[in-house]
Every structure is written in structure tokens, then in C-alpha cells.
Amino acid sequence: MRLTELKIAPTRSWDRPSDENPLICTVKLSSEKATVETVLHPDQVQQVLSLVQNIVAEAAQRNVADFVSQVTAIEGPKE
């Protein structure tokens, strides 16, 4: 089986996340003959969110640095 979908969303997609509308994390695994979808326990959702938060922050920082580097290269040195 392989991971085909990892989704983090509010329980009710039409409403913002809150205590009454918590985030849930669903994981979908698929093979040639079967697909399994499960909802993670709320504690596990917090673990996934913490991991994703760090990954996204690092990626954003790297993307901004790459963008600045590209713009600087295009514009050339300022005099």
C-alpha cells in the first residue's frame, strides 16, 4: 500500500476551525486491490500539525531566500 492522500481539514468543511469544529486528519492508503481511509486520533492530529508547521516554516524561509537571490541576480548590483 502507498499513501495516496493526507488531508487536514475542519470536521465541517463549510465552517472555520474551532473547539466545536475541530481539525481532523484523514489518511488514505491504496494498493492495486484496495483503498483504506482512516481518521487519526486527535492527539495524532496535533503531532502531524506540529511536524507540518516546522516543515512549512522551513520551506517558506528557503523559498523567500531563493526568491531574493533570483531577484538580486536579475537586477544586478545596486550602485
C-alpha positions, -999 to +999 in steps of 0.1 A: +000+000+000+011+035-006+000+068+008-023+085-017-038+113+004-032+131+036-059+157+044-061+181+074-094+200+075-122+211+098-148+185+106-174+206+089-156+220+058-180+249+054-172+264+088-139+277+103-120+255+127-130+260+164-135+240+195-169+230+181-154+223+147-120+206+153-095+198+127-094+161+116-067+143+097-076+116+073-051+093+057-058+073+026-037+043+016-042+024-017-030-006-035-040-023-067-068-041-050-079-020-020-082+015-006-082+022+031-091+055+047-088+063+084-091+093+107-063+099+131-068+103+168-069+140+180-035+136+197-020+123+165-035+153+146-016+176+169+016+156+162+010+160+124+003+197+127+035+203+147+055+184+121+038+202+092+042+236+109+080+231+111+083+218+075+062+247+061+081+273+081+115+259+068+102+257+032+088+293+033+121+306+046+141+287+019+117+299-008+120+336+003+158+333+003+157+317-032+134+345-045+156+372-031+187+355-046+170+353-080+158+389-080+192+401-069+208+382-098+184+396-123+187+432-111+224+431-107+244+450-081+229+483-069+252+513-072 
